[in-house]
Amino acid sequence: MLTFLLMTLFVVMSPGIDTALITKRTIRNGSKDGFQVALGITVGSGIHTLAATLGLSALLMQSALAFGILKWIGALYLIYLGVKSLLAKPAAPATTTSLSTKHAFLEGFLSNVLNPKVIVFFLTFLPQFITSTAHATRDFLAMGATYAVLSLCWFFFYVICLHYIREWLLSPRVQLWMERLTGVVLIGFGIKLLFTKSTV
């Protein structure tokens, strides 16, 4: 269990798509949006846990067509978010929060659920810590829940840290560069996702 917790913390804290989205939302619209994205990502992880436990993810991985469709949808969605960031103009928080906060949760949720690399992760990472097939379902759900809780705690902590330096980050020049950098990262992840294979 200790090994699982340490490995999970390492995975959760590693920069990736989730970090990029949370950074973008928190800096542009405030901590409320950051928390909403984090919650959306966590719920998405819960869906992946249930799917993997029930065998849906394994079935999906065996279907090249289904995996390909999910891969393309997920990749195009990330590229869309990236292009949107590249084209965004610096704006005051007051003009953006009321317009986009309601979409923050959905953005985090979709970016996680539509990412087939997360499916690969759940099917290759969690089973390594199953010690008894008799309690595999229970252990799978417990580890998935633990992963989700640790993710949420880390993301909330990250959002709070960003909140304290947000005033500096909201300067037009810094905000513009952050948007551009986030856009490039998301597009990069989207393109990389296009080359993800269904075999693990």
matplotlib code that plots the C-alpha trace (Angstrom):
import matplotlib.pyplot as plt

x = [0.0, 2.8, 4.4, 1.1, 0.6, 4.1, 3.8, 0.3, 1.6, 4.4, 2.0, -0.5, 2.2, 3.8, 2.9, 0.5, -2.8, -4.6, -1.9, -2.1, -5.9, -5.9, -3.2, -4.9, -8.3, -7.0, -4.9, -7.5, -10.7, -9.6, -9.4, -13.1, -12.6, -9.4, -11.4, -14.1, -11.6, -10.0, -13.4, -14.2, -10.9, -11.5, -15.0, -13.5, -11.0, -13.9, -15.5, -12.3, -12.1, -15.6, -15.1, -11.8, -13.4, -16.3, -14.1, -15.3, -11.9, -10.3, -13.0, -12.3, -8.6, -9.4, -11.4, -9.1, -12.0, -13.5, -10.0, -9.3, -12.6, -12.0, -8.4, -9.3, -12.1, -9.9, -7.0, -9.1, -10.7, -7.2, -6.1, -9.3, -8.6, -5.0, -5.9, -8.5, -5.7, -3.4, -6.1, -7.2, -6.6, -5.7, -8.9, -9.8, -11.1, -14.4, -15.2, -14.4, -15.5, -19.2, -19.0, -17.0, -17.1, -20.0, -17.9, -14.8, -16.1, -17.1, -13.8, -11.9, -14.2, -14.1, -10.4, -10.0, -12.8, -11.9, -8.2, -7.4, -4.0, -5.8, -7.5, -4.0, -2.8, -5.6, -5.2, -1.5, -0.8, -3.5, -3.4, 0.3, -0.9, -3.6, -2.3, -5.4, -7.8, -10.5, -10.7, -9.6, -12.9, -12.8, -9.1, -9.5, -12.3, -10.3, -7.2, -9.2, -10.9, -7.5, -6.0, -9.0, -8.7, -4.9, -5.4, -8.1, -5.9, -2.9, -4.9, -6.6, -3.2, -1.9, -4.8, -4.3, -0.6, -1.5, -4.1, -1.5, 0.6, -2.3, -2.2, 1.3, 0.4, -2.6, -0.4, -1.2, 2.2, 2.5, -1.1, -0.6, 2.6, 0.9, -2.1, 0.3, 2.4, -0.7, -2.0, 1.2, 1.3, -2.3, -1.8, 1.3, -0.5, -3.3, -0.9, 1.0, -2.3, -3.0, -0.1, -1.2, -1.5, -4.2, -1.7, -0.2]
y = [0.0, 2.4, 1.7, 2.4, 5.7, 6.9, 5.9, 7.5, 10.7, 10.8, 10.2, 12.8, 15.5, 14.9, 17.9, 17.0, 17.9, 18.2, 20.6, 22.7, 23.1, 23.9, 26.5, 28.2, 28.3, 29.5, 32.2, 33.5, 33.2, 32.6, 29.8, 28.9, 27.8, 25.9, 24.0, 23.2, 21.8, 19.7, 18.3, 17.5, 15.7, 13.7, 12.7, 11.6, 9.4, 7.9, 7.0, 5.4, 3.4, 2.0, 1.3, -0.6, -2.5, -3.6, -4.6, -1.9, -0.4, -3.8, -4.4, -0.9, -1.6, -4.8, -2.9, -0.9, 0.9, 2.0, 3.0, 4.9, 6.9, 7.8, 8.7, 11.1, 12.7, 13.2, 14.5, 16.9, 18.2, 18.9, 20.6, 22.7, 23.9, 24.6, 26.7, 28.5, 29.4, 30.6, 32.9, 34.2, 37.8, 39.0, 40.1, 41.2, 38.4, 40.2, 39.9, 36.2, 34.5, 35.0, 33.7, 30.6, 29.3, 27.0, 25.2, 24.7, 21.4, 20.0, 21.0, 19.1, 16.1, 15.8, 16.2, 13.2, 10.9, 11.4, 10.6, 7.0, 7.3, 7.4, 4.1, 2.7, 4.0, 2.5, -0.9, -1.1, 0.8, -0.4, -4.1, -4.2, -3.7, -6.4, -9.2, -11.4, -12.2, -13.0, -9.3, -7.8, -5.8, -4.4, -3.5, -1.9, 0.3, 1.2, 2.1, 4.1, 6.0, 6.6, 7.9, 10.3, 11.6, 12.2, 13.9, 16.2, 17.1, 17.9, 19.9, 21.9, 22.6, 23.6, 26.0, 27.6, 28.2, 29.7, 31.9, 33.7, 34.6, 35.2, 39.0, 39.0, 36.4, 38.5, 41.3, 41.5, 40.4, 37.4, 36.4, 36.4, 34.3, 31.9, 31.5, 30.9, 28.4, 26.5, 26.4, 24.9, 22.3, 21.3, 21.1, 19.1, 16.6, 16.4, 15.6, 13.1, 11.4, 10.8, 8.4, 6.5, 2.8, 0.5, -2.2, -2.0]
z = [0.0, 0.8, -2.6, -4.3, -2.4, -3.3, -6.9, -7.2, -5.7, -8.2, -11.1, -9.8, -9.3, -12.7, -15.1, -17.8, -19.5, -16.1, -14.8, -18.0, -17.9, -14.2, -14.6, -17.5, -15.8, -12.4, -13.8, -16.2, -14.1, -10.5, -8.0, -8.4, -11.9, -10.9, -8.3, -10.8, -13.3, -10.6, -9.6, -13.2, -13.7, -10.4, -11.5, -14.8, -12.9, -11.1, -14.4, -15.6, -12.3, -12.7, -16.4, -15.7, -12.8, -14.9, -17.8, -20.2, -20.6, -21.3, -24.0, -25.5, -25.6, -27.6, -30.2, -32.6, -34.0, -30.7, -29.4, -32.6, -32.4, -28.7, -29.5, -32.3, -30.3, -27.3, -29.4, -31.4, -28.2, -26.7, -29.9, -29.9, -26.3, -27.3, -30.4, -28.2, -25.8, -28.6, -30.0, -26.6, -25.7, -22.2, -20.3, -16.9, -14.6, -14.1, -17.8, -18.1, -14.9, -15.4, -19.0, -18.6, -15.0, -15.8, -18.4, -16.2, -14.6, -18.0, -19.6, -16.9, -17.1, -20.8, -21.1, -18.7, -19.9, -23.6, -23.0, -23.9, -22.3, -19.0, -19.9, -20.6, -17.3, -15.3, -17.0, -16.5, -13.3, -10.9, -11.6, -10.5, -6.9, -6.9, -4.6, -4.6, -7.4, -4.8, -3.8, -7.1, -7.6, -4.1, -4.4, -7.8, -6.5, -3.4, -5.3, -7.9, -5.1, -3.4, -6.7, -7.1, -3.6, -3.8, -7.2, -5.8, -2.8, -5.0, -7.5, -4.8, -3.2, -6.6, -7.3, -3.9, -4.7, -8.0, -6.4, -4.3, -7.3, -9.6, -9.3, -10.8, -13.4, -14.5, -15.9, -19.7, -20.8, -18.4, -19.1, -22.8, -22.6, -20.2, -22.7, -25.5, -23.6, -22.4, -26.0, -27.3, -24.5, -25.1, -28.9, -28.3, -26.0, -28.6, -31.4, -29.2, -28.4, -32.1, -32.1, -29.0, -29.9, -28.4, -27.4, -23.9]

ax = plt.figure().add_subplot(projection="3d")
ax.plot(x, y, z, "-o")
ax.set_aspect("equal")
plt.show()
